[in-house]
């Protein structure tokens, strides 16, 4: 997943979350603030990771159908 998004210019988890929040307006209020290096990851990031995985699966399924 990291490689696919890095090819699109989205190298970090937070950048992926921002991209998804921008595309799916219902998720944008759930986007946590950027974390500092000493902070643990916000639990809401797993929601965006799941959405990113679904996004990739949908894209691959759509590409194979064409």
PLY file of the C-alpha trace (Angstrom):
ply
format ascii 1.0
element vertex 66
property float x
property float y
property float z
element edge 65
property int vertex1
property int vertex2
end_header
0.00 0.00 0.00
2.84 2.35 0.86
4.39 1.87 -2.57
1.18 2.55 -4.47
0.54 5.81 -2.65
4.20 6.85 -2.81
4.01 6.58 -6.59
1.14 9.07 -6.43
3.24 11.49 -4.35
1.62 10.57 -1.03
4.48 9.11 1.04
3.18 9.17 4.63
0.23 7.79 6.56
-0.91 11.27 7.45
-0.71 12.40 3.82
-2.82 9.37 2.83
-5.35 10.28 5.52
-5.48 13.87 4.24
-6.03 12.66 0.69
-8.86 10.36 1.73
-10.44 13.01 3.97
-10.37 15.37 0.99
-12.12 12.84 -1.24
-14.63 11.51 1.30
-16.18 14.50 3.04
-17.83 12.35 5.71
-14.39 11.37 7.00
-12.87 14.86 7.10
-14.11 15.69 10.63
-12.43 12.49 11.85
-8.98 13.46 10.59
-6.75 13.80 13.65
-4.28 16.68 13.91
-0.70 16.01 12.81
1.18 14.23 15.56
4.44 15.26 17.08
7.29 12.77 16.99
6.90 11.95 20.69
3.14 11.33 20.47
1.58 7.95 19.84
-0.54 7.47 16.75
-4.17 8.49 17.07
-6.59 5.55 17.00
-8.56 7.24 14.21
-5.66 6.69 11.81
-6.67 3.02 11.53
-9.96 4.19 9.99
-8.03 6.01 7.27
-5.71 3.05 6.72
-8.76 0.83 6.17
-10.22 3.38 3.77
-6.91 3.51 1.87
-6.88 -0.26 1.56
-10.45 -0.25 0.25
-9.53 2.54 -2.17
-6.67 0.44 -3.57
-8.81 -2.70 -3.83
-11.57 -0.80 -5.62
-9.06 0.77 -8.01
-7.49 -2.57 -8.86
-10.89 -4.19 -9.35
-11.99 -1.33 -11.59
-8.76 -1.50 -13.62
-9.05 -5.25 -14.17
-12.65 -4.86 -15.36
-11.58 -2.41 -18.07
0 1
1 2
2 3
3 4
4 5
5 6
6 7
7 8
8 9
9 10
10 11
11 12
12 13
13 14
14 15
15 16
16 17
17 18
18 19
19 20
20 21
21 22
22 23
23 24
24 25
25 26
26 27
27 28
28 29
29 30
30 31
31 32
32 33
33 34
34 35
35 36
36 37
37 38
38 39
39 40
40 41
41 42
42 43
43 44
44 45
45 46
46 47
47 48
48 49
49 50
50 51
51 52
52 53
53 54
54 55
55 56
56 57
57 58
58 59
59 60
60 61
61 62
62 63
63 64
64 65
